[in-house]
Amino acid sequence: MTGRFGWRMWAVFAVLAVLPAFPFMTGYRLNLAFDALLFGIIAMSLDLLMGYTGLVSFGHAAFLGLGAYSTAILLERGVRSLWLCLGAAVIVVGLYALIVAYFATTRRGIYFALLTLIFAEVVYTFFRYTMAFGGSDGIQGLEAAWLVPGLSASAIDSPLKNYYLVLVLLVLTYIVCRTLVDSHFGRVLIAIRENEDRARFLGYNVRRYKLAVCMISALLTGIAGAMYPIRLANATPDLILWTVSGEVIVMVMIGGIGTLVGPIIGGAFLVVLQEEVSTYAPKVYKAIGLSADKGVGLHFLIIGVILVLIVLFMPKGLLGAFRAARAREAPLAAPVPAGGAK
């Protein structure tokens, strides 16, 4: 298994495991790390579609939101078992994803993307205007979930527990995704991405493969969404907005599409960037003489400029830029042949 997944990824996971031991990892930073890893999982799940199959989905926020609402509804009604919450999310997201994938996979390109967006907007509108689920305010003030049903000592009620929970999910999701893309199934997905008609001519049931990868990507996103209310104790319709789907697409692109690891980096990078820029934006407003209300959109402009620069100067994403830098350094570090240069 080490050979298949690479020792570098296991080293990264080991570093993440000991990260909370450092003094600078306060409760606030642990919560920020939770969000970064959670959206890294969602971006990696989307990469199965975008990077390996060539399908762009503008509806992944619906999978995230349905997973979150599945957990929130159960917690609100006193069902505090983490496993029941995850099971409910799998069932709800799975049924919805089956409907979306059934219709969306009959189309290609922009039409696939638009169908996923339309279905997601239907889900958003439903939760936005259904007062049984809190309407625009969503479901608030949720109790902590339990790892062991009925045992209050197993409550996931601290930033540290939340962090390790999402870290375990990240490792498991990476193993699943890496196993898939390294298998025959993954090679067929790449064939579909490169030339769908040729893959069909070779005898592969293209729609069946596309349907399967849509379901897998949706379920992984839904499980990640089920973790969301466990930390924030709420679920709101804002999770299902099309802008959230757009942000996840950006995470995949700036991290490195078609790499699995890149989207994790992109997801963590964008979450931390948004938080840090929003934190320091008021100081920038004050420095240039703007009041907070007049400069409210300035931090979005700063984030946008940074993302545009990454796309322009790092077309293969942050991971691609890192690999290119290592490749340039490799010849410089090569040993001198015996006898020396003549």
FIPABA-82898 format. One record per residue (C-alpha): residue number from 1; residue in one letter; x, y, z. Coordinates in pm, whole numbers, plus 50000, padded with zeros to 5 digits. Layout:
<rs>
<r nr="NUM" rest="A" X="X" Y="Y" Z="Z"/>
...
</rs>
This chain:
<rs>
<r nr="1" rest="M" X="50000" Y="50000" Z="50000"/>
<r nr="2" rest="T" X="50285" Y="50237" Z="50071"/>
<r nr="3" rest="G" X="50419" Y="50185" Z="49721"/>
<r nr="4" rest="R" X="50083" Y="50254" Z="49562"/>
<r nr="5" rest="F" X="50004" Y="50573" Z="49752"/>
<r nr="6" rest="G" X="50357" Y="50707" Z="49792"/>
<r nr="7" rest="W" X="50549" Y="50776" Z="50108"/>
<r nr="8" rest="R" X="50520" Y="51154" Z="50064"/>
<r nr="9" rest="M" X="50144" Y="51151" Z="50120"/>
<r nr="10" rest="W" X="50180" Y="50935" Z="50430"/>
<r nr="11" rest="A" X="50444" Y="51180" Z="50555"/>
<r nr="12" rest="V" X="50201" Y="51469" Z="50499"/>
<r nr="13" rest="F" X="49926" Y="51284" Z="50685"/>
<r nr="14" rest="A" X="50170" Y="51217" Z="50970"/>
<r nr="15" rest="V" X="50255" Y="51588" Z="50990"/>
<r nr="16" rest="L" X="49885" Y="51674" Z="50994"/>
<r nr="17" rest="A" X="49834" Y="51421" Z="51274"/>
<r nr="18" rest="V" X="50089" Y="51587" Z="51502"/>
<r nr="19" rest="L" X="49999" Y="51943" Z="51399"/>
<r nr="20" rest="P" X="49768" Y="52007" Z="51698"/>
<r nr="21" rest="A" X="50063" Y="51946" Z="51932"/>
<r nr="22" rest="F" X="50225" Y="52274" Z="51826"/>
<r nr="23" rest="P" X="50157" Y="52575" Z="52054"/>
<r nr="24" rest="F" X="50031" Y="52798" Z="51772"/>
<r nr="25" rest="M" X="49742" Y="52558" Z="51699"/>
<r nr="26" rest="T" X="49480" Y="52731" Z="51911"/>
<r nr="27" rest="G" X="49111" Y="52643" Z="51903"/>
<r nr="28" rest="Y" X="49057" Y="52904" Z="51632"/>
<r nr="29" rest="R" X="49331" Y="52759" Z="51414"/>
<r nr="30" rest="L" X="49206" Y="52405" Z="51467"/>
<r nr="31" rest="N" X="48862" Y="52514" Z="51346"/>
<r nr="32" rest="L" X="49024" Y="52682" Z="51046"/>
<r nr="33" rest="A" X="49220" Y="52362" Z="50976"/>
<r nr="34" rest="F" X="48894" Y="52165" Z="50997"/>
<r nr="35" rest="D" X="48737" Y="52385" Z="50730"/>
<r nr="36" rest="A" X="49050" Y="52367" Z="50513"/>
<r nr="37" rest="L" X="49063" Y="51987" Z="50523"/>
<r nr="38" rest="L" X="48687" Y="51952" Z="50477"/>
<r nr="39" rest="F" X="48686" Y="52158" Z="50159"/>
<r nr="40" rest="G" X="48999" Y="51977" Z="50049"/>
<r nr="41" rest="I" X="48795" Y="51655" Z="50064"/>
<r nr="42" rest="I" X="48512" Y="51811" Z="49864"/>
<r nr="43" rest="A" X="48752" Y="51946" Z="49602"/>
<r nr="44" rest="M" X="48924" Y="51608" Z="49572"/>
<r nr="45" rest="S" X="48583" Y="51444" Z="49522"/>
<r nr="46" rest="L" X="48501" Y="51690" Z="49245"/>
<r nr="47" rest="D" X="48839" Y="51619" Z="49085"/>
<r nr="48" rest="L" X="48719" Y="51266" Z="49008"/>
<r nr="49" rest="L" X="48467" Y="51431" Z="48776"/>
<r nr="50" rest="M" X="48662" Y="51730" Z="48647"/>
<r nr="51" rest="G" X="49017" Y="51601" Z="48635"/>
<r nr="52" rest="Y" X="48969" Y="51236" Z="48545"/>
<r nr="53" rest="T" X="48639" Y="51228" Z="48354"/>
<r nr="54" rest="G" X="48622" Y="51576" Z="48204"/>
<r nr="55" rest="L" X="48281" Y="51657" Z="48356"/>
<r nr="56" rest="V" X="48230" Y="51999" Z="48517"/>
<r nr="57" rest="S" X="47965" Y="52005" Z="48789"/>
<r nr="58" rest="F" X="47808" Y="52327" Z="48914"/>
<r nr="59" rest="G" X="47589" Y="52131" Z="49154"/>
<r nr="60" rest="H" X="47828" Y="51992" Z="49413"/>
<r nr="61" rest="A" X="47701" Y="52242" Z="49669"/>
<r nr="62" rest="A" X="47372" Y="52050" Z="49669"/>
<r nr="63" rest="F" X="47551" Y="51730" Z="49774"/>
<r nr="64" rest="L" X="47731" Y="51924" Z="50046"/>
<r nr="65" rest="G" X="47409" Y="52087" Z="50165"/>
<r nr="66" rest="L" X="47202" Y="51769" Z="50163"/>
<r nr="67" rest="G" X="47468" Y="51593" Z="50367"/>
<r nr="68" rest="A" X="47472" Y="51881" Z="50615"/>
<r nr="69" rest="Y" X="47093" Y="51894" Z="50645"/>
<r nr="70" rest="S" X="47075" Y="51517" Z="50693"/>
<r nr="71" rest="T" X="47297" Y="51547" Z="50999"/>
<r nr="72" rest="A" X="47128" Y="51866" Z="51123"/>
<r nr="73" rest="I" X="46776" Y="51724" Z="51104"/>
<r nr="74" rest="L" X="46873" Y="51414" Z="51303"/>
<r nr="75" rest="L" X="47067" Y="51613" Z="51565"/>
<r nr="76" rest="E" X="46776" Y="51854" Z="51601"/>
<r nr="77" rest="R" X="46548" Y="51558" Z="51675"/>
<r nr="78" rest="G" X="46780" Y="51410" Z="51936"/>
<r nr="79" rest="V" X="46950" Y="51144" Z="51721"/>
<r nr="80" rest="R" X="47312" Y="51206" Z="51817"/>
<r nr="81" rest="S" X="47488" Y="50901" Z="51674"/>
<r nr="82" rest="L" X="47754" Y="51006" Z="51423"/>
<r nr="83" rest="W" X="47707" Y="50680" Z="51233"/>
<r nr="84" rest="L" X="47334" Y="50727" Z="51191"/>
<r nr="85" rest="C" X="47397" Y="51080" Z="51068"/>
<r nr="86" rest="L" X="47650" Y="50955" Z="50813"/>
<r nr="87" rest="G" X="47415" Y="50674" Z="50708"/>
<r nr="88" rest="A" X="47130" Y="50920" Z="50657"/>
<r nr="89" rest="A" X="47355" Y="51145" Z="50450"/>
<r nr="90" rest="V" X="47460" Y="50852" Z="50230"/>
<r nr="91" rest="I" X="47097" Y="50755" Z="50165"/>
<r nr="92" rest="V" X="46968" Y="51108" Z="50100"/>
<r nr="93" rest="V" X="47262" Y="51221" Z="49887"/>
<r nr="94" rest="G" X="47272" Y="50886" Z="49706"/>
<r nr="95" rest="L" X="46906" Y="50906" Z="49602"/>
<r nr="96" rest="Y" X="46938" Y="51268" Z="49488"/>
<r nr="97" rest="A" X="47267" Y="51199" Z="49306"/>
<r nr="98" rest="L" X="47110" Y="50904" Z="49124"/>
<r nr="99" rest="I" X="46835" Y="51129" Z="48988"/>
<r nr="100" rest="V" X="47079" Y="51406" Z="48887"/>
<r nr="101" rest="A" X="47330" Y="51169" Z="48732"/>
<r nr="102" rest="Y" X="47060" Y="50977" Z="48542"/>
<r nr="103" rest="F" X="46956" Y="51290" Z="48353"/>
<r nr="104" rest="A" X="47287" Y="51480" Z="48345"/>
<r nr="105" rest="T" X="47490" Y="51194" Z="48198"/>
<r nr="106" rest="T" X="47268" Y="51197" Z="47889"/>
<r nr="107" rest="R" X="47437" Y="51524" Z="47795"/>
<r nr="108" rest="R" X="47794" Y="51644" Z="47744"/>
<r nr="109" rest="G" X="47997" Y="51957" Z="47815"/>
<r nr="110" rest="I" X="47814" Y="52271" Z="47914"/>
<r nr="111" rest="Y" X="47477" Y="52094" Z="47907"/>
<r nr="112" rest="F" X="47595" Y="51852" Z="48176"/>
<r nr="113" rest="A" X="47712" Y="52148" Z="48387"/>
<r nr="114" rest="L" X="47384" Y="52335" Z="48341"/>
<r nr="115" rest="L" X="47174" Y="52035" Z="48440"/>
<r nr="116" rest="T" X="47371" Y="51993" Z="48763"/>
<r nr="117" rest="L" X="47325" Y="52364" Z="48832"/>
<r nr="118" rest="I" X="46949" Y="52352" Z="48768"/>
<r nr="119" rest="F" X="46898" Y="52059" Z="49006"/>
<r nr="120" rest="A" X="47107" Y="52233" Z="49272"/>
<r nr="121" rest="E" X="46900" Y="52551" Z="49240"/>
<r nr="122" rest="V" X="46584" Y="52346" Z="49296"/>
<r nr="123" rest="V" X="46732" Y="52205" Z="49617"/>
<r nr="124" rest="Y" X="46844" Y="52552" Z="49730"/>
<r nr="125" rest="T" X="46498" Y="52698" Z="49670"/>
<r nr="126" rest="F" X="46334" Y="52413" Z="49860"/>
<r nr="127" rest="F" X="46542" Y="52463" Z="50175"/>
<r nr="128" rest="R" X="46542" Y="52843" Z="50142"/>
<r nr="129" rest="Y" X="46163" Y="52868" Z="50154"/>
<r nr="130" rest="T" X="46063" Y="52564" Z="50361"/>
<r nr="131" rest="M" X="46005" Y="52681" Z="50716"/>
<r nr="132" rest="A" X="46003" Y="52325" Z="50849"/>
<r nr="133" rest="F" X="46380" Y="52331" Z="50797"/>
<r nr="134" rest="G" X="46430" Y="52686" Z="50925"/>
<r nr="135" rest="G" X="46387" Y="52871" Z="50596"/>
<r nr="136" rest="S" X="46664" Y="53117" Z="50521"/>
<r nr="137" rest="D" X="46803" Y="53082" Z="50876"/>
<r nr="138" rest="G" X="46845" Y="52708" Z="50845"/>
<r nr="139" rest="I" X="46876" Y="52480" Z="51146"/>
<r nr="140" rest="Q" X="47068" Y="52636" Z="51435"/>
<r nr="141" rest="G" X="47194" Y="52547" Z="51782"/>
<r nr="142" rest="L" X="47261" Y="52178" Z="51732"/>
<r nr="143" rest="E" X="47389" Y="51942" Z="52000"/>
<r nr="144" rest="A" X="47721" Y="51759" Z="51960"/>
<r nr="145" rest="A" X="47721" Y="51420" Z="51788"/>
<r nr="146" rest="W" X="47844" Y="51106" Z="51967"/>
<r nr="147" rest="L" X="48092" Y="50852" Z="51836"/>
<r nr="148" rest="V" X="47941" Y="50586" Z="52064"/>
<r nr="149" rest="P" X="47559" Y="50613" Z="52083"/>
<r nr="150" rest="G" X="47440" Y="50678" Z="52437"/>
<r nr="151" rest="L" X="47788" Y="50755" Z="52573"/>
<r nr="152" rest="S" X="47818" Y="51127" Z="52643"/>
<r nr="153" rest="A" X="48193" Y="51095" Z="52698"/>
<r nr="154" rest="S" X="48229" Y="51021" Z="52326"/>
<r nr="155" rest="A" X="48070" Y="51352" Z="52225"/>
<r nr="156" rest="I" X="48254" Y="51532" Z="51944"/>
<r nr="157" rest="D" X="48245" Y="51866" Z="52123"/>
<r nr="158" rest="S" X="48590" Y="52024" Z="52090"/>
<r nr="159" rest="P" X="48802" Y="52168" Z="51808"/>
<r nr="160" rest="L" X="49062" Y="51894" Z="51861"/>
<r nr="161" rest="K" X="48807" Y="51611" Z="51822"/>
<r nr="162" rest="N" X="48659" Y="51781" Z="51516"/>
<r nr="163" rest="Y" X="49004" Y="51814" Z="51360"/>
<r nr="164" rest="Y" X="49098" Y="51448" Z="51402"/>
<r nr="165" rest="L" X="48757" Y="51339" Z="51276"/>
<r nr="166" rest="V" X="48797" Y="51530" Z="50949"/>
<r nr="167" rest="L" X="49161" Y="51419" Z="50919"/>
<r nr="168" rest="V" X="49053" Y="51053" Z="50933"/>
<r nr="169" rest="L" X="48790" Y="51126" Z="50669"/>
<r nr="170" rest="L" X="49053" Y="51295" Z="50450"/>
<r nr="171" rest="V" X="49285" Y="50992" Z="50467"/>
<r nr="172" rest="L" X="49004" Y="50748" Z="50390"/>
<r nr="173" rest="T" X="48875" Y="50961" Z="50102"/>
<r nr="174" rest="Y" X="49222" Y="50989" Z="49953"/>
<r nr="175" rest="I" X="49269" Y="50610" Z="49972"/>
<r nr="176" rest="V" X="48934" Y="50554" Z="49798"/>
<r nr="177" rest="C" X="49004" Y="50811" Z="49525"/>
<r nr="178" rest="R" X="49362" Y="50694" Z="49465"/>
<r nr="179" rest="T" X="49252" Y="50331" Z="49446"/>
<r nr="180" rest="L" X="48984" Y="50424" Z="49192"/>
<r nr="181" rest="V" X="49205" Y="50631" Z="48961"/>
<r nr="182" rest="D" X="49484" Y="50370" Z="48968"/>
<r nr="183" rest="S" X="49244" Y="50090" Z="48876"/>
<r nr="184" rest="H" X="49102" Y="49982" Z="48540"/>
<r nr="185" rest="F" X="48797" Y="50193" Z="48628"/>
<r nr="186" rest="G" X="49015" Y="50504" Z="48654"/>
<r nr="187" rest="R" X="49187" Y="50431" Z="48322"/>
<r nr="188" rest="V" X="48849" Y="50408" Z="48152"/>
<r nr="189" rest="L" X="48752" Y="50745" Z="48303"/>
<r nr="190" rest="I" X="49067" Y="50899" Z="48156"/>
<r nr="191" rest="A" X="48984" Y="50741" Z="47819"/>
<r nr="192" rest="I" X="48638" Y="50901" Z="47836"/>
<r nr="193" rest="R" X="48796" Y="51236" Z="47919"/>
<r nr="194" rest="E" X="49036" Y="51218" Z="47626"/>
<r nr="195" rest="N" X="48791" Y="51088" Z="47365"/>
<r nr="196" rest="E" X="48444" Y="50978" Z="47468"/>
<r nr="197" rest="D" X="48348" Y="50853" Z="47121"/>
<r nr="198" rest="R" X="48659" Y="50637" Z="47095"/>
<r nr="199" rest="A" X="48595" Y="50487" Z="47440"/>
<r nr="200" rest="R" X="48242" Y="50400" Z="47329"/>
<r nr="201" rest="F" X="48377" Y="50252" Z="47004"/>
<r nr="202" rest="L" X="48608" Y="50026" Z="47209"/>
<r nr="203" rest="G" X="48303" Y="49873" Z="47369"/>
<r nr="204" rest="Y" X="48282" Y="50056" Z="47702"/>
<r nr="205" rest="N" X="47942" Y="50160" Z="47832"/>
<r nr="206" rest="V" X="48039" Y="50525" Z="47868"/>
<r nr="207" rest="R" X="47719" Y="50638" Z="48034"/>
<r nr="208" rest="R" X="47746" Y="50366" Z="48298"/>
<r nr="209" rest="Y" X="48099" Y="50477" Z="48388"/>
<r nr="210" rest="K" X="47993" Y="50840" Z="48400"/>
<r nr="211" rest="L" X="47696" Y="50750" Z="48617"/>
<r nr="212" rest="A" X="47919" Y="50554" Z="48855"/>
<r nr="213" rest="V" X="48178" Y="50830" Z="48895"/>
<r nr="214" rest="C" X="47903" Y="51088" Z="48949"/>
<r nr="215" rest="M" X="47760" Y="50876" Z="49228"/>
<r nr="216" rest="I" X="48098" Y="50820" Z="49392"/>
<r nr="217" rest="S" X="48189" Y="51189" Z="49377"/>
<r nr="218" rest="A" X="47849" Y="51290" Z="49515"/>
<r nr="219" rest="L" X="47859" Y="51040" Z="49802"/>
<r nr="220" rest="L" X="48208" Y="51147" Z="49910"/>
<r nr="221" rest="T" X="48094" Y="51511" Z="49904"/>
<r nr="222" rest="G" X="47777" Y="51425" Z="50095"/>
<r nr="223" rest="I" X="47972" Y="51246" Z="50368"/>
<r nr="224" rest="A" X="48198" Y="51551" Z="50399"/>
<r nr="225" rest="G" X="47885" Y="51768" Z="50416"/>
<r nr="226" rest="A" X="47751" Y="51552" Z="50700"/>
<r nr="227" rest="M" X="48057" Y="51659" Z="50903"/>
<r nr="228" rest="Y" X="47983" Y="52028" Z="50859"/>
<r nr="229" rest="P" X="47713" Y="52069" Z="51130"/>
<r nr="230" rest="I" X="47924" Y="51871" Z="51375"/>
<r nr="231" rest="R" X="48164" Y="52166" Z="51403"/>
<r nr="232" rest="L" X="47943" Y="52465" Z="51327"/>
<r nr="233" rest="A" X="47626" Y="52331" Z="51496"/>
<r nr="234" rest="N" X="47411" Y="52456" Z="51207"/>
<r nr="235" rest="A" X="47308" Y="52396" Z="50847"/>
<r nr="236" rest="T" X="47181" Y="52679" Z="50625"/>
<r nr="237" rest="P" X="47068" Y="52716" Z="50261"/>
<r nr="238" rest="D" X="47380" Y="52922" Z="50192"/>
<r nr="239" rest="L" X="47569" Y="52592" Z="50171"/>
<r nr="240" rest="I" X="47371" Y="52507" Z="49858"/>
<r nr="241" rest="L" X="47430" Y="52834" Z="49674"/>
<r nr="242" rest="W" X="47581" Y="52798" Z="49326"/>
<r nr="243" rest="T" X="47868" Y="53021" Z="49441"/>
<r nr="244" rest="V" X="47983" Y="52743" Z="49675"/>
<r nr="245" rest="S" X="47999" Y="52506" Z="49377"/>
<r nr="246" rest="G" X="48198" Y="52771" Z="49193"/>
<r nr="247" rest="E" X="48443" Y="52801" Z="49481"/>
<r nr="248" rest="V" X="48501" Y="52426" Z="49481"/>
<r nr="249" rest="I" X="48573" Y="52438" Z="49106"/>
<r nr="250" rest="V" X="48825" Y="52716" Z="49173"/>
<r nr="251" rest="M" X="48986" Y="52502" Z="49446"/>
<r nr="252" rest="V" X="49037" Y="52219" Z="49198"/>
<r nr="253" rest="M" X="49183" Y="52449" Z="48934"/>
<r nr="254" rest="I" X="49425" Y="52644" Z="49154"/>
<r nr="255" rest="G" X="49543" Y="52329" Z="49330"/>
<r nr="256" rest="G" X="49606" Y="52124" Z="49019"/>
<r nr="257" rest="I" X="49332" Y="51951" Z="48823"/>
<r nr="258" rest="G" X="49360" Y="51576" Z="48771"/>
<r nr="259" rest="T" X="49603" Y="51514" Z="49057"/>
<r nr="260" rest="L" X="49385" Y="51443" Z="49368"/>
<r nr="261" rest="V" X="49653" Y="51598" Z="49590"/>
<r nr="262" rest="G" X="49630" Y="51933" Z="49412"/>
<r nr="263" rest="P" X="49262" Y="51991" Z="49499"/>
<r nr="264" rest="I" X="49338" Y="51920" Z="49866"/>
<r nr="265" rest="I" X="49603" Y="52192" Z="49850"/>
<r nr="266" rest="G" X="49370" Y="52421" Z="49656"/>
<r nr="267" rest="G" X="49086" Y="52372" Z="49903"/>
<r nr="268" rest="A" X="49305" Y="52441" Z="50205"/>
<r nr="269" rest="F" X="49470" Y="52737" Z="50033"/>
<r nr="270" rest="L" X="49144" Y="52910" Z="49938"/>
<r nr="271" rest="V" X="48985" Y="52858" Z="50281"/>
<r nr="272" rest="V" X="49288" Y="52999" Z="50462"/>
<r nr="273" rest="L" X="49324" Y="53282" Z="50207"/>
<r nr="274" rest="Q" X="48961" Y="53390" Z="50252"/>
<r nr="275" rest="E" X="48993" Y="53382" Z="50630"/>
<r nr="276" rest="E" X="49321" Y="53572" Z="50649"/>
<r nr="277" rest="V" X="49223" Y="53838" Z="50394"/>
<r nr="278" rest="S" X="48890" Y="53891" Z="50571"/>
<r nr="279" rest="T" X="49075" Y="53924" Z="50903"/>
<r nr="280" rest="Y" X="49321" Y="54186" Z="50780"/>
<r nr="281" rest="A" X="49079" Y="54368" Z="50546"/>
<r nr="282" rest="P" X="48958" Y="54614" Z="50817"/>
<r nr="283" rest="K" X="49318" Y="54725" Z="50873"/>
<r nr="284" rest="V" X="49355" Y="54785" Z="50499"/>
<r nr="285" rest="Y" X="49030" Y="54985" Z="50498"/>
<r nr="286" rest="K" X="49160" Y="55202" Z="50778"/>
<r nr="287" rest="A" X="49499" Y="55252" Z="50611"/>
<r nr="288" rest="I" X="49344" Y="55382" Z="50288"/>
<r nr="289" rest="G" X="49081" Y="55589" Z="50466"/>
<r nr="290" rest="L" X="48773" Y="55375" Z="50399"/>
<r nr="291" rest="S" X="48507" Y="55293" Z="50652"/>
<r nr="292" rest="A" X="48415" Y="54928" Z="50695"/>
<r nr="293" rest="D" X="48081" Y="54965" Z="50515"/>
<r nr="294" rest="K" X="48231" Y="55142" Z="50212"/>
<r nr="295" rest="G" X="48517" Y="54895" Z="50177"/>
<r nr="296" rest="V" X="48313" Y="54584" Z="50239"/>
<r nr="297" rest="G" X="48393" Y="54432" Z="49899"/>
<r nr="298" rest="L" X="48764" Y="54510" Z="49896"/>
<r nr="299" rest="H" X="48870" Y="54174" Z="50039"/>
<r nr="300" rest="F" X="48686" Y="53999" Z="49755"/>
<r nr="301" rest="L" X="48887" Y="54207" Z="49510"/>
<r nr="302" rest="I" X="49213" Y="54110" Z="49681"/>
<r nr="303" rest="I" X="49121" Y="53740" Z="49674"/>
<r nr="304" rest="G" X="49019" Y="53769" Z="49310"/>
<r nr="305" rest="V" X="49348" Y="53929" Z="49208"/>
<r nr="306" rest="I" X="49548" Y="53657" Z="49385"/>
<r nr="307" rest="L" X="49347" Y="53382" Z="49214"/>
<r nr="308" rest="V" X="49384" Y="53546" Z="48872"/>
<r nr="309" rest="L" X="49762" Y="53565" Z="48920"/>
<r nr="310" rest="I" X="49774" Y="53195" Z="49013"/>
<r nr="311" rest="V" X="49576" Y="53099" Z="48702"/>
<r nr="312" rest="L" X="49791" Y="53319" Z="48476"/>
<r nr="313" rest="F" X="50134" Y="53225" Z="48609"/>
<r nr="314" rest="M" X="50062" Y="52874" Z="48742"/>
<r nr="315" rest="P" X="49836" Y="52717" Z="48476"/>
<r nr="316" rest="K" X="49890" Y="52371" Z="48626"/>
<r nr="317" rest="G" X="49802" Y="52492" Z="48973"/>
<r nr="318" rest="L" X="50000" Y="52518" Z="49294"/>
<r nr="319" rest="L" X="50102" Y="52152" Z="49284"/>
<r nr="320" rest="G" X="50209" Y="52183" Z="48920"/>
<r nr="321" rest="A" X="50420" Y="52488" Z="49001"/>
<r nr="322" rest="F" X="50587" Y="52302" Z="49288"/>
<r nr="323" rest="R" X="50665" Y="52004" Z="49067"/>
<r nr="324" rest="A" X="50803" Y="52231" Z="48793"/>
<r nr="325" rest="A" X="51030" Y="52402" Z="49046"/>
<r nr="326" rest="R" X="51160" Y="52063" Z="49164"/>
<r nr="327" rest="A" X="51222" Y="51956" Z="48805"/>
<r nr="328" rest="R" X="51428" Y="52268" Z="48740"/>
<r nr="329" rest="E" X="51635" Y="52208" Z="49053"/>
<r nr="330" rest="A" X="51703" Y="51842" Z="48973"/>
<r nr="331" rest="P" X="51968" Y="51901" Z="48699"/>
<r nr="332" rest="L" X="52150" Y="52144" Z="48928"/>
<r nr="333" rest="A" X="52171" Y="51880" Z="49200"/>
<r nr="334" rest="A" X="52289" Y="51602" Z="48966"/>
<r nr="335" rest="P" X="52628" Y="51454" Z="49064"/>
<r nr="336" rest="V" X="52933" Y="51536" Z="48854"/>
<r nr="337" rest="P" X="53052" Y="51231" Z="48646"/>
<r nr="338" rest="A" X="53373" Y="51057" Z="48753"/>
<r nr="339" rest="G" X="53675" Y="51226" Z="48606"/>
<r nr="340" rest="G" X="53513" Y="51567" Z="48610"/>
<r nr="341" rest="A" X="53402" Y="51785" Z="48321"/>
<r nr="342" rest="K" X="53646" Y="51844" Z="48036"/>
</rs>
